[in-house]
Amino acid sequence: MPEELSQQRTQIGSSGNKAAAPGKTARSMRGVAVTLLRTGIVVGFLLLWQIASGPWIEPFLISSPTRIFSSLIEGFTAGDLLQHTWVTFQEIAIGFPIGAISGVALGYAFGRSRLLAEIFEPIIIALNGIPRTALAPLFIVWLGIGLWSKVGVVFLLTFFLNFFNTYTGMRQMDQEYVDVARLMGVKGWKLTGKVIFPAISPYVFTGIRTSIPFSVIGAIVGEFVAATEGVGFFIRMSAGIFRTADVFVGIIVLMIMVIIMDKIAALVERRALRWQTQTEHIQIQA
């Protein structure tokens, strides 16, 4: 009898693998088609831009892809653009982790303590209603035109997004998970690490990935207000002397920074939520 059951399971597994093979092939073909279509759209847009620059629209207004690429290579070769990029990266590398960790920690604390949430939630909501760009000049006054004023703006933009996402996750979490874990004797930090954080981790990573572009925006806003270096200063200076190609170069550098940061966050998210993917896979197979 056990041998018959094992044979049946083996046959079911093999038939499932055979059925899954065409699905994997179809998904891979779809991925190739999407990549080719995306590449074609980008290349077509760049070609139209290149053709329009000159005969149809003044290059002074929109520059051209070839001029922008030339300015990008020249800027990195000369070292000026690399220095500006490094300054902006430092501002984000300091302000973003501090803001994200603080937002997640406070959101967790509010979710665990109803009294704390009732006291401070209206205050947090009121502070969140203040436009962050309006606070950038204050940070310049308080912390000067150097690195730390931009770190303050980055922190502020990052903090609120992570706080509200984590707090929402804590409020949406099924309390039965916590109750069952407590009945099994799980307490303290083990309860947080084994039960609560896995339950709210999708919300946490959504907040982190959402706040990545806003951290870059915070650094650039601070550099626009008052700075002597940084990509925001580079863009403002280039626009002031009507060097359109350099303005686009600065924008491209910021786009690359956001893409790299988002890819790193997505990789960490996939590894951290691997259990969730495995659970979904088991449910589909069942």
URDA-V984122 format. One record per backbone hydrogen bond with DSSP energy under -0.5 kcal/mol. NH is the residue of the N-H (numbers start at 0). CO is the residue of the C=O. E is the energy in kcal/mol with one decimal. If there is no record, write none. Layout:
nh:co:e
NH:CO:E
NH:CO:E
//
This chain:
nh:co:e
4:0:-2.2
5:1:-2.3
6:2:-2.2
7:3:-2.4
8:4:-2.3
9:5:-2.2
10:6:-2.5
11:7:-2.5
12:8:-2.7
13:9:-2.5
14:10:-2.5
15:11:-2.2
16:12:-2.2
17:13:-2.2
18:14:-2.2
19:15:-1.9
20:16:-1.5
21:17:-0.8
22:18:-0.8
23:19:-2.3
24:20:-2.3
25:21:-2.6
26:22:-2.3
27:23:-2.4
28:24:-2.4
29:25:-2.3
30:26:-2.3
31:27:-2.1
32:28:-2.4
33:29:-2.5
34:30:-2.2
35:31:-2.5
36:32:-2.5
37:33:-2.6
38:34:-2.5
39:35:-2.5
40:36:-2.1
41:37:-2.2
42:38:-2.8
43:39:-2.6
44:40:-2.3
45:41:-2.3
46:42:-2.4
47:43:-2.5
48:44:-2.3
49:45:-2.5
50:46:-2.5
51:47:-2.7
52:48:-1.8
53:51:-0.9
53:56:-3.2
54:50:-0.6
55:51:-1.3
56:51:-2.7
60:57:-1.8
61:57:-1.4
62:58:-2.4
67:63:-2.6
68:64:-2.5
69:65:-2.2
70:66:-2.5
71:67:-2.3
72:68:-2.3
73:69:-2.4
74:70:-2.6
75:71:-2.1
76:72:-2.3
77:73:-2.4
78:74:-1.2
80:74:-1.3
81:74:-0.6
82:78:-1.8
83:79:-2.2
84:80:-2.5
85:81:-2.2
86:82:-1.9
87:83:-2.1
88:84:-2.4
89:85:-2.1
90:86:-1.9
91:87:-2.0
92:88:-3.1
93:89:-1.6
94:90:-2.2
95:91:-2.5
97:93:-1.2
98:94:-2.4
99:95:-2.8
100:96:-2.8
101:97:-2.3
102:98:-2.4
103:99:-2.5
104:100:-2.6
105:101:-2.5
106:102:-2.4
107:103:-2.3
108:104:-2.3
109:105:-2.6
110:106:-1.9
111:107:-1.7
112:108:-1.7
113:111:-0.6
116:112:-1.9
117:113:-2.5
118:114:-1.9
119:115:-2.4
120:116:-2.3
123:119:-2.5
124:120:-2.5
125:121:-2.1
126:122:-2.4
127:123:-2.3
128:124:-1.1
129:126:-1.3
133:130:-0.9
134:130:-0.7
134:131:-0.7
135:131:-0.9
136:132:-0.5
138:134:-2.0
139:135:-1.8
140:136:-2.1
141:137:-2.9
142:138:-2.9
143:139:-1.7
149:145:-0.7
149:146:-0.6
150:146:-1.8
151:147:-2.0
152:148:-1.5
153:149:-2.5
154:150:-2.7
155:151:-2.1
156:152:-2.2
157:153:-2.3
158:154:-2.8
159:155:-1.4
160:156:-0.9
161:157:-1.9
162:158:-2.6
163:159:-2.5
164:160:-1.8
165:161:-2.3
166:162:-2.8
167:163:-2.1
168:164:-2.1
169:165:-2.3
170:166:-1.9
171:167:-2.1
172:168:-1.1
174:172:-0.5
176:173:-1.3
177:173:-0.6
178:174:-2.3
179:175:-2.7
180:176:-2.1
181:177:-2.3
182:178:-1.9
183:179:-1.4
184:181:-1.5
185:180:-2.7
189:186:-1.1
190:186:-0.8
191:187:-1.5
192:188:-2.9
193:189:-2.6
194:190:-1.8
195:190:-2.1
196:191:-3.2
198:194:-1.5
199:195:-2.0
200:196:-1.4
202:199:-0.7
203:199:-2.1
204:200:-2.7
205:201:-1.7
206:202:-2.2
207:203:-2.2
208:204:-2.6
209:205:-2.3
210:206:-1.9
211:207:-0.7
212:208:-0.6
213:209:-0.6
214:210:-2.0
215:211:-1.5
216:212:-2.3
217:213:-2.4
218:214:-1.9
219:215:-2.3
220:216:-2.8
221:217:-2.2
222:218:-1.9
223:219:-2.3
224:220:-2.0
225:221:-2.0
230:83:-0.8
233:229:-2.3
234:230:-2.6
235:231:-2.5
236:232:-2.7
237:233:-2.3
238:234:-2.5
239:235:-1.8
240:236:-1.2
241:238:-1.1
242:237:-3.0
243:241:-1.0
246:242:-1.5
247:243:-2.1
248:244:-1.9
249:245:-2.2
250:246:-1.9
251:247:-2.6
252:248:-2.3
253:249:-2.0
254:250:-2.3
255:251:-2.5
256:252:-2.1
257:253:-2.3
258:254:-2.5
259:255:-2.5
260:256:-2.3
261:257:-2.5
262:258:-2.3
263:259:-2.2
264:260:-2.3
265:261:-2.5
266:262:-2.2
267:263:-2.3
268:264:-2.4
269:265:-2.4
270:266:-2.0
271:267:-2.7
272:268:-2.6
273:270:-1.0
275:272:-0.5
276:272:-1.6
277:273:-2.4
278:274:-2.1
279:275:-2.2
280:276:-2.2
281:277:-2.3
282:278:-2.2
283:279:-2.2
284:280:-2.4
285:281:-2.4
//
